[in-house]
């Protein structure tokens, strides 16, 4: 009887050690920063954002009922020549009658570096707002090194021209 209690105690101790050392950092989350480089809707044949359905005309693309698909570059930095680390692939739907926001559903697909072959799944609102506005979307899952990921993504649009829009993406990820 005493030896079975010892074995159970030993297994519980090993389990406790294994679960406490598996955390990506002492705070229990991982923070990643990268930049979304978008060629704006309507900026010519090399745009990375296009209408799938244009139900209503809107300068922002967020017209109620509009469906937009995109395949933007993820880069390590804000500079347009910084290393490409992946792609932001997804869609947005104009879901606000006021045309001030849309619902997005997308994947961050990593194609280079430490997370090559992995992806993060996200969804949430995308507001039509001035440069510098911070907004949040949910991390709902992942693949590869992000399997079982949960968390949130803070996006801040940091640079724009007539044809490009660059957003800083800060991902805060936990694993369950």
Secondary structure, DSSP 8 states (H G I E B T S, - for coil): -HHHHHHHHHHHHHHHHHHHH-SSSTTS-EEEEEEEEEE-TTS-TT-SEEEEE-SS--SSS--TT-EEEEEEEEESSSSTTS-EEEEEEEEEEE--TTSSEEEEEEEEEE-SGGGTT-EEEEEEEEE---TT-EEEEEEEEEEGGGTTEEEEEEEEEEEE-SSEEEEEEEEEEEE-
